[in-house]
């Protein structure tokens, strides 16, 4: 199971309510992965929020450009290997961008990458993933590609097809309807969506965001609390070959926060 960008308390509560519902519908999950970069008030994550999310049974957290927003958390990235930052930040950046994780005898490689189109400069995600895969001795690999441009996400998916088990895009907070199994056996979706309040503007309230568009001046965004949903994908992977044989979107509505 992979849940798209968890946005604030609304997203954390939606995740807490939806995981049992999804387990009843789809059966037990071998691994639960979530993107956590917006989990604390919509920007970054704190150690307290991290521990709260791990208590829900999450195995690995991926992230993106907002992982640096809470300065006190940067040091935690070097200590907690289950929280990843994009691997293609330049050498010397705190934290880890990938790892191999074990659950009940199964092993899964998880790689976190960030796009370059319309994003701040980073190293090449294509070449960085080549480098990681060359030294990752595991059959099943999941990639969170945190990127803005649809074309960049699709390009990486086709570039890695047959070499990784699944690629899920994040960052736009809008779930796409293009989930598929690529010819080489890689599951793909352009954007897994957002776990949070869907009654506003990509996780934030209408009232707090609209002045930015009307006036062009900075404003403080507030987390949207209505129409809470958990969005993401369930991916089934063959343990021996590492090929995906199914990918299903979920879009679970829960009670208002």
Secondary structure, 3 states (H helix, E strand, C coil): CEECEEEHHHHHHHHHHHHHHHHHHHCCCCCCEEECCECCCCCCCCHHHHHHHHCCCCCEEECCHHHHCCHHHHHHHHHCCCECCCCCCCCCCCCCCEEEEEECCEEEEEEEEECCCCCCCCCCHHHHHHHHHHHCCCCCEEEEEECCCHHHHHHHHHHHECCECEEEEECCCCCCCCCEECCCCCEEECCCCEEEECCCECCECHHHHHHHHHHCCCCCCCECCCCEEEEEEEEEECCCCCCEEEEEEEEEECCCC
